[in-house]
Amino acid sequence: MAAKLTSISRQIHWPLLIKAAIFAAAWWYLPAWLFVVVACGIYFFPFFEAQRNFPAFLVLLGVAIATAPSMLMAAIYGALFYYLLLIKDFLVVDRKSARTIFAMALSFLLFREFFLTWSLGISSGSLLWAWVVVAAFGILMNGVIAARRGKEIDDERGSRARHAAVGVSAFFIFEVLVACLFLPIDFIDQSIVAFLAAAFLLDLVPTYFFRELESRRIRTTAITLATLLVIVLASVKWRI
């Protein structure tokens, strides 16, 4: 048992864990502007790979600022920041999958904050903030694609294709958000429905973009997410 605990302790990157704890504490205790200063100081030191992962960090900051303080959310944002630092410092073996997982987790928190505020139906405010959420999702999607080097994104044609893929994906998420606003269900259930759509796009669009997509993977992902969607919609309490 002691040997197992020692092995686990060695796998934990303690300097990054301390940074994540400072990030969470700053979010919990400090005003928003000072939290941003502290978070940027932690993230940009060292500067290595900071630019490549900055879009994801920016979205994380935005969602964190929009969230009401609580101990649970402080732990969640601290864990996400720790995970982002692992990606940034090349301490995750499969960085491609790690970026996708990070984008999915952050997307759910985006949707949660949106529906927590605007779950009661369509309004000018909800439509405006839906576009803000969609823009943040587009940043995450673009980051997942652009972080991979290759001719598919480095030349002018690849850049146009990437922007088109991100734009179409973001507009689809906007339609999903608006559709969810009409559903008489709890904000968490609305968030889960939107998250399933986002997970589908984050999983398949980058692989399609780099010509790695197989029909079998499309079927597996679509069937899995459709099954989860049916389970969610069948188990929710409808406000009718």
Rosetta blueprint (number, residue, H / E / L):
1 M L
2 A H
3 A H
4 K H
5 L H
6 T H
7 S H
8 I H
9 S H
10 R H
11 Q H
12 I L
13 H L
14 W H
15 P H
16 L H
17 L H
18 I H
19 K H
20 A H
21 A H
22 I H
23 F H
24 A H
25 A H
26 A H
27 W H
28 W H
29 Y H
30 L L
31 P L
32 A H
33 W H
34 L H
35 F H
36 V H
37 V H
38 V H
39 A H
40 C H
41 G H
42 I H
43 Y H
44 F L
45 F L
46 P L
47 F L
48 F L
49 E L
50 A L
51 Q L
52 R L
53 N L
54 F H
55 P H
56 A H
57 F H
58 L H
59 V H
60 L H
61 L H
62 G H
63 V H
64 A H
65 I H
66 A H
67 T L
68 A L
69 P L
70 S L
71 M H
72 L H
73 M H
74 A H
75 A H
76 I H
77 Y H
78 G H
79 A H
80 L H
81 F H
82 Y H
83 Y H
84 L H
85 L H
86 L H
87 I H
88 K H
89 D L
90 F L
91 L L
92 V L
93 V L
94 D L
95 R H
96 K H
97 S H
98 A H
99 R H
100 T H
101 I H
102 F H
103 A H
104 M H
105 A H
106 L H
107 S H
108 F H
109 L H
110 L H
111 F H
112 R H
113 E H
114 F H
115 F H
116 L H
117 T H
118 W H
119 S L
120 L L
121 G L
122 I L
123 S L
124 S H
125 G H
126 S H
127 L H
128 L H
129 W H
130 A H
131 W H
132 V H
133 V H
134 V H
135 A H
136 A H
137 F H
138 G H
139 I H
140 L H
141 M H
142 N H
143 G H
144 V H
145 I H
146 A H
147 A L
148 R L
149 R L
150 G L
151 K H
152 E H
153 I H
154 D H
155 D L
156 E H
157 R H
158 G H
159 S H
160 R H
161 A H
162 R H
163 H H
164 A H
165 A H
166 V H
167 G H
168 V H
169 S H
170 A H
171 F H
172 F H
173 I H
174 F H
175 E H
176 V H
177 L H
178 V H
179 A H
180 C H
181 L H
182 F H
183 L L
184 P L
185 I L
186 D L
187 F H
188 I H
189 D H
190 Q H
191 S H
192 I H
193 V H
194 A H
195 F H
196 L H
197 A H
198 A H
199 A H
200 F H
201 L H
202 L H
203 D H
204 L H
205 V H
206 P H
207 T H
208 Y H
209 F H
210 F L
211 R L
212 E L
213 L L
214 E L
215 S H
216 R H
217 R H
218 I H
219 R H
220 T H
221 T H
222 A H
223 I H
224 T H
225 L H
226 A H
227 T H
228 L H
229 L H
230 V H
231 I H
232 V H
233 L H
234 A H
235 S H
236 V L
237 K L
238 W L
239 R L
240 I L
